[in-house]
Amino acid sequence: MTETGVPAASTPDVESGFDPFAESEHITRLRQEVRALCMQFPDPYWRDLDKRREYPESFVRALTERGWLAALIPTRFGGLGYGLQEAAAMLQEINLSGGYAGPAHAQMYIMGTLLRHGSEDQKARVLPLLASGALRLQAFAVTEPNAGTDTTRIETVAVRDGTDYVISGRKIYISRVQHSDLMVLLTRTAPRDEQRPTTGLSLFLIDLRETGDRMTARPLRMMMNNDTNEVTFDQLRVPGENLIGVEGEGFRHILDGWNAERILIAAECVGDGRWFIGRASGYAKTRHVFGRPLGSNQGIQFPLATAWAQLEAADLVARRAAARFDAGLSCGAEANCAKLLASDASWAAANAAVDTLGGHGFNAAHDVERKFRETRLYRVAPVSNNLVLSYLAQHVLGLPRSY
């Protein structure tokens, strides 16, 4: 049973205690530790931040002090050396507790791009400072107003000038810029080639402390409290040593990071969904309408039970995707499938919770409406579920490319 009193996973053989899908004791202990920390940041903490649209500074600091934002950084750089399975479990617990893992998850997967494709000097210079909490890397700038999901059509350019690059352009929906020291930025360093559109894109590590008036960030009022911005670069000069990986291969460099992001988002969605079901089930047991428990009505039971089943399936796929990622196996199909199933399941659970609580579901004091807004994002970002379906149709089913 979870903290909410709702079963979190099935037990195939209760008598023998055998569960072929059981997590390791290490991950179970990690979940317990994260859960204990989250108890120090209860619903009123998140509710107040949401009302004031403020960053969860004290929560992120607590995660940092315990080393958890350095979960995926190798031990030789001062991190915990964990895999994606541990990271996913941690983020899931944050959302299951009623918190919001969004401000924490970015550093985990953004760091991976630097770890896999950065130079030895870049890694030695940056990763230990990220692991200690001396620096934050929470900003990842890819999306642009005129490109959207079609990343190959971004217009932000980086032009060589001696040993430096000069960057100009505009990004949108870039989160946590004001709370990061560093940013990973995708630019175009060569004109778009219609035959090979993914080439000519390059990644840079931007030190946000040194951008001055050459970079501006304009906060955007979003549906959820996500510290989102429109960012403009005006002739920003960046040292050539800040190029990550090979010039022109930036798109390829970020692909692994996208898989990690999808898996972590899936885990967060499962956490959200279980929170919704726990909150709704608890309410339905105690709320009496027309002389009987609200939860005795099948109109309440069936949507919640269906969402629970969907979340269980999504969780298994997400865990499989994380295991493949950690093993160094291809996981594009699994990562996309996990994100699709989990975001749909959490949204189904969110709607069932609102229907169960009725008017209370719209009342900020009950927190459902806050979590409702937060979990809705993931059917659209970091990639639309329609594009996930197109990916699966093309790369798994072998159907013709649709876009």
GIPEMO-V895898 format. One record per backbone hydrogen bond with DSSP energy under -1.0 kcal/mol. NH is the residue of the N-H (numbers start at 1). CO is the residue of the C=O. E is the energy in kcal/mol with one decimal. If there is no record, write none. Layout:
# GIPEMO-V895898
NH,CO,E ; NH,CO,E
This chain:
# GIPEMO-V895898
2,6,-1.4 ; 5,2,-1.6 ; 13,18,-1.2 ; 17,13,-1.4 ; 22,19,-2.0 ; 28,24,-2.2 ; 29,25,-2.7 ; 30,26,-2.0 ; 31,27,-2.6 ; 32,28,-1.9 ; 33,29,-2.2 ; 34,30,-2.4 ; 35,31,-2.7 ; 36,32,-2.2 ; 37,33,-1.9 ; 38,34,-2.6 ; 39,35,-1.4 ; 40,37,-1.9 ; 41,38,-1.9 ; 45,42,-1.2 ; 46,42,-1.2 ; 47,43,-2.8 ; 48,44,-2.3 ; 49,45,-1.9 ; 50,46,-2.3 ; 51,47,-2.0 ; 52,48,-2.1 ; 53,49,-1.1 ; 54,49,-1.9 ; 57,55,-2.5 ; 60,56,-2.7 ; 61,57,-2.5 ; 62,58,-1.8 ; 63,59,-2.2 ; 64,60,-2.3 ; 65,61,-2.7 ; 66,62,-1.3 ; 67,64,-1.7 ; 68,63,-1.9 ; 70,67,-1.0 ; 71,68,-1.4 ; 73,70,-1.1 ; 77,74,-1.7 ; 78,75,-1.9 ; 79,74,-2.0 ; 80,70,-2.1 ; 81,73,-2.3 ; 82,71,-3.0 ; 87,83,-1.8 ; 88,84,-2.9 ; 89,85,-1.8 ; 90,86,-2.2 ; 91,87,-2.3 ; 92,88,-2.3 ; 93,89,-1.9 ; 94,90,-1.6 ; 95,91,-1.8 ; 96,92,-2.5 ; 97,93,-1.6 ; 98,95,-1.4 ; 99,94,-2.0 ; 104,101,-2.1 ; 105,101,-2.3 ; 109,105,-1.4 ; 110,106,-2.8 ; 111,107,-1.4 ; 113,110,-1.1 ; 115,111,-2.5 ; 116,112,-2.6 ; 117,113,-2.0 ; 118,114,-2.1 ; 123,119,-2.5 ; 124,120,-2.5 ; 125,121,-2.1 ; 126,122,-2.3 ; 127,123,-1.6 ; 130,126,-2.0 ; 131,127,-2.7 ; 132,128,-1.9 ; 134,129,-1.2 ; 135,129,-1.9 ; 141,184,-2.8 ; 147,144,-1.1 ; 148,144,-2.5 ; 150,147,-2.0 ; 151,149,-2.1 ; 153,150,-2.1 ; 154,151,-1.7 ; 157,168,-2.5 ; 158,188,-2.1 ; 159,166,-2.5 ; 161,164,-2.7 ; 164,161,-1.7 ; 165,238,-2.7 ; 166,159,-2.6 ; 167,236,-3.0 ; 168,157,-2.1 ; 169,233,-2.2 ; 171,231,-3.3 ; 172,143,-2.2 ; 174,229,-2.6 ; 176,227,-2.6 ; 180,177,-1.4 ; 181,136,-2.3 ; 182,136,-2.1 ; 183,206,-2.0 ; 184,139,-2.1 ; 185,204,-2.8 ; 186,141,-2.4 ; 187,202,-2.9 ; 188,156,-2.9 ; 189,200,-2.7 ; 190,200,-1.3 ; 199,196,-1.8 ; 200,248,-1.1 ; 202,187,-2.5 ; 204,185,-2.3 ; 205,242,-2.4 ; 206,183,-3.5 ; 208,181,-2.0 ; 210,207,-1.9 ; 214,211,-2.0 ; 216,232,-2.1 ; 218,230,-3.2 ; 220,228,-3.1 ; 226,224,-1.5 ; 229,174,-1.5 ; 230,218,-2.3 ; 231,171,-2.3 ; 232,216,-2.6 ; 233,169,-3.1 ; 234,214,-3.0 ; 236,167,-2.8 ; 238,165,-3.2 ; 240,163,-1.2 ; 242,239,-2.1 ; 243,240,-1.8 ; 244,203,-2.7 ; 249,246,-2.1 ; 250,201,-3.8 ; 253,249,-1.9 ; 254,250,-1.4 ; 258,254,-1.8 ; 259,255,-1.7 ; 260,256,-2.1 ; 261,257,-2.5 ; 262,258,-2.5 ; 263,259,-2.1 ; 264,260,-2.5 ; 265,261,-2.7 ; 266,262,-2.2 ; 267,263,-2.0 ; 268,264,-2.2 ; 269,265,-2.5 ; 270,266,-2.2 ; 271,267,-2.1 ; 272,268,-2.8 ; 273,269,-3.1 ; 274,270,-2.4 ; 275,271,-1.9 ; 276,272,-2.6 ; 277,273,-2.3 ; 278,274,-2.5 ; 279,275,-2.8 ; 280,276,-2.8 ; 281,277,-2.9 ; 282,278,-2.2 ; 283,279,-1.8 ; 284,280,-2.7 ; 285,281,-1.6 ; 286,282,-1.1 ; 287,283,-2.4 ; 289,292,-2.7 ; 292,289,-1.0 ; 294,287,-3.4 ; 295,284,-2.7 ; 296,293,-1.9 ; 297,294,-1.6 ; 300,297,-1.5 ; 301,297,-2.4 ; 302,298,-2.7 ; 304,300,-1.2 ; 305,301,-2.9 ; 306,302,-2.7 ; 307,303,-2.2 ; 308,304,-2.3 ; 309,305,-2.2 ; 310,306,-2.3 ; 311,307,-2.4 ; 312,308,-2.1 ; 313,309,-2.0 ; 314,310,-2.4 ; 315,311,-2.6 ; 316,312,-1.8 ; 317,313,-1.9 ; 318,314,-2.6 ; 319,315,-2.5 ; 320,316,-2.0 ; 321,317,-2.5 ; 322,318,-2.4 ; 323,319,-2.1 ; 324,320,-2.3 ; 325,321,-2.3 ; 326,322,-2.6 ; 327,323,-1.6 ; 328,325,-1.4 ; 329,324,-2.6 ; 335,331,-3.3 ; 336,332,-2.2 ; 337,333,-2.6 ; 338,334,-2.7 ; 339,335,-2.1 ; 340,336,-2.4 ; 341,337,-2.8 ; 342,338,-2.7 ; 343,339,-2.2 ; 344,340,-2.0 ; 345,341,-2.3 ; 346,342,-2.7 ; 347,343,-1.7 ; 348,344,-2.1 ; 349,345,-2.3 ; 350,346,-2.3 ; 351,347,-2.3 ; 352,348,-2.1 ; 353,349,-2.2 ; 354,350,-2.2 ; 355,351,-2.4 ; 356,352,-2.1 ; 357,353,-2.7 ; 358,354,-1.6 ; 360,357,-1.8 ; 361,358,-1.4 ; 362,359,-1.5 ; 363,360,-1.0 ; 366,363,-2.2 ; 367,364,-1.4 ; 371,367,-2.2 ; 372,368,-2.6 ; 373,369,-1.8 ; 374,370,-2.0 ; 375,371,-2.7 ; 376,372,-1.2 ; 379,376,-1.4 ; 380,377,-2.1 ; 381,377,-2.7 ; 385,379,-2.0 ; 388,384,-1.7 ; 389,385,-2.2 ; 390,386,-1.9 ; 391,387,-2.4 ; 392,388,-2.6 ; 393,389,-2.6 ; 394,390,-2.2 ; 395,391,-3.3 ; 396,392,-1.8 ; 397,392,-1.9 ; 399,393,-2.6
